[in-house]
Amino acid sequence: MSLRFRHNANIYGSGPATIVFGHGFGCDQTMWRFIVPAFAERFRIITYDLVGMGLSDLAAYDRKRYGTLHGHADDLLELIDAHASGKVVFIGHSVSAMIGLLACTRAPDRFAAQVMVSPSPCYINDGDYVGGFNAEDMEALLDGMDQDFLGWSVSVAPMIMGAPNRPELSLELIRMFSRNDVGIARHCARVTFLSDHRADLPRCTVPTLLLQCSDDLLVPREVGEYLNRNLPNSVLDVIDNVGHCPHLSASDASCRAIERFLVRTLR
């Protein structure tokens, strides 16, 4: 099976570096449609769907391989080895930010930089660490998905998207969630929201932009500050925006922040 088919990968453009875009839980590569045009004329671009989501090959979803985020990190490195040219910048949203972290830690020489959009290494509060959810609330969230996935999507998607002045984005996220295979989505959700990659942070030396919204239901400000303290080569840029998806709801501000970072980093 080809990598391009497995991930519904789209590869185009040319330039001195390659930008790879990874999407968040329950979504697909179309989430990057407002960001990609700002870079497509200067970089080689790779957009792809995580296996199990979007138009990826659902038959390739192996619960053992994807029982941790390391399986997705392996996929990312395979795509980069097969299709990237020059320096690589990985831009990952939400769970893909952690997938990128694992890939950068495993093969740092392949990456010039990474951009983490709305990242979280751990969603559950733990002692002094503020992740945003206590264990009971997270289990209730996941149980709601198990019991009624469509109802869960309708109720949770608007809270995740935020963007109170752009209801069409919430409707888009609902439709995107609803298109997922329910069994795969449930499994992906538990892997995503119960993972803890705090211990991996100090091992990542790749230059990193942490791009966070000022008001994010899933990822409170404390998470971005924690990441900035514990990632050795990181900078935190907070966008004045409500929601978890600034690449959609605050795309201009997101592009400017990414551009500033790349100008400093790719010299």
N, C-alpha and C positions, 0 to 999 in steps of 0.2 A: 504494500500500500504506500502511495506517495505521501510525503509529509504535507504537501499542499492540499491534497484531498482530505487527509485526516483532520486538518485544522481549517479548511476552507480559506487557506492563506492567499492574500493578495500582495503581490510584490511588484513594485514599479519604481521608476525614477532612478537617478544616479547622482553621485556626489562623493565627497571625500569621506563621508561617514554614513552609517545606516541607522535609522531610527525604527525601533520595533515597538509597537503599541499593543499592550495587553489590557483586556477589559475586566470588569468586576463580576461578582457572583450573579448568575442568572441572566447575564447580558450577552452582547456580542460586539463585534468590532465596529458596528455602525455607531456606537457611542462616541467614536472619535471623529466623526464627520466634520465637526466644527474646528478641530485642531489640526488635522492632517494638512489641509490646504495651505496653512501658514508655513509649512516646512517642505512640501512636496517638490518644489522647484530647486531646492538646494541639497536634498538628501535622498538617498535610497530609502524607500519606505516599505515596511512589512507590517501589515495588519493581519490578525488571525483570531480564530475562535478557540478558546480552551476546549479540549476534548470533553464532550458531554453537554456543551452549550452551543447556542447559535446554530449555524449550519455545519458544524463539525460532524465527523463520522461517529454517530452515537454507538455503533457497534464496536468501536474501539475503546469505549469506556470500560475500564477494568477496575473494579472496586478495590482490589489489592494494590495496583499501581497508584491509583489516585486516592488511596486511604490516608495519605499525607500530601502536603503541598510539594514534596520532593519529586513526585511523579510529573507534575506540571513543570517544575524547574528543569527536569531532564528533557521534556518536550521543547522548552524554550531554547536550551542549548543545542539541541538537534536542529531546530529551525535556523538558528544563527550560523551554525557550522555549514549548513547546506546552502543558505541563501543570502547571508549578509556579506558585505564587502567593506573594507576599511574599518575605522573605529565604529563601535556600536554604542548607541544610547538606548536604554530601555526605559519606556514610559509606561508605568503600570498603575492602574486604578484599583484601589481597595485590595481585594485578595491578590490581584496580580502584582501589587507592590511588594507583597511578601514573597511571591514566586520569584520576582526579580531579585530580591535580596538573597534568596537561596542560590540562585544561578550566579550572581556576582560573587558570592562567597566561595562557591565551588570553582569558578573559572574567572578570577579577577582580570586576567590578562586579555580577555575577550571584550571587556567593557571599558569605554572611556568615561561613562557617567550613567547615572540612573535618576529618573524622576519618579518619586512616589506621590501619587495623587490620592489624598484621603486615606493614608495608610494606618494600619493598626497591627502591632505585633501580638496583641492579646486583648480580647474584648471584655474580659471578665476582671472585675476588681480583685486585687490580691494584696492584702496588707496595705502598705503605703501607695501601691500602684493603683491609679485610677484608669480603668479600662472602659467604663461607661455602663456596665451591667453587673449586677450581682449574679451569682450562679443560678439562683432560683428564677430570676427574671429571664435569663438566657434560655433556661430549659423550657420555660413557659412559651417563649417565642418559637423555639424549635418544635415544641409539641403542637402549637397552633398550625404550623406548616404541615406536620404529619397528619393532622386531623382533617384539614380543609385547605388544600394548597391554593385553590383559586380564591377563596375568601381571604386567606392570608395575604395573597398578592394584592388584592383590592384594598385592604386596610393598611398594609405596611408600606407599599410602594410610594404613596404620596408623602409619608413621613421621611422616607429615605431620600427622595428627590428634593424635598423642600421646595424652593422656587415658588413661593406663594403667588407671585404675579404671573406665573407661566404654567397654568394647569395642564396644558397640552403635553408638557414633559412628564408629568405624573401619569397621564393616560398612556403615554408611550412606554413608560417603565412597567405599568400593569400589563400591557399587551406582551411586552418582552418576557416578563416572568411567566405569563400564562402559556407561552409557547414551549416552555421547557418540558422535557420528560419528567414526570412527577417523581418517579423513583430515583432517578439520577439527581434531580434537584435536592431532594431530601438528604441524600448522601453527601452531596457537595456542601450543603449548608452546614452540616455537622462538622465536616472537615474544616470548613472556613472559620466558623464562629467559635469552635472549641480549640482551635490551634493556639499555640503559644510559642512565639519565636523570639522572645526577648533575649534568650541566651545567644542567639545568632548575631545580634546587632554588633557587638564589639569586634567580631571577626570580619566585618565588611569594611574595606578600606576604599572602595570605589567612590569618587565624588558623587554626592547625593543631594538632590533638591527635595525637600519635604514641602509639598504643596497642600495646604489645609484651609478649610473654610472656617470663618469666624464662629459659625453656629452650625454644628453638625450633630444630628441626633445619634449617629452611630459612633462617632469619634470625637470625644470632647477635646478641648484645647490642651488639656494636660497630657494627652497621648502624643501630640506633636512635640511638645516640650520634652517629654521623656525620650522620644526618638532622637531629638536633636542633641540631648545630653549623652546618649549612649551610642550613637553612630559616629565613629571617629572623624569622618570627613563630610559632614553634612551642614546644610543651611536650611533654616525654616522660613517659609514665606507664607503668611496668612492672608488669604483673600477675604475681603468683606462680602460675605455671601452666606445665605441660608441653604443648607443641604449638604448632601454627601457626594454630589456629582458636579463639581465646578466646571468640568470640561464640556458640560451641556449648558448649565444654568449661568455660568460666568466664563464663557469661552474666551472672550477678548482679554480679560484679566489673566486667565490661565496661560494664554499664548504669550502675553507680555512677560509673565514670570518665567516661563520656560525659556523664552528667547534671552532674557537677561542672564540666566544661568548658563546657557550654552555658549554665549559670547565670552563669558568668563572662563569656561571650562575647556572648550575646544579651541585651543590656540596652537 
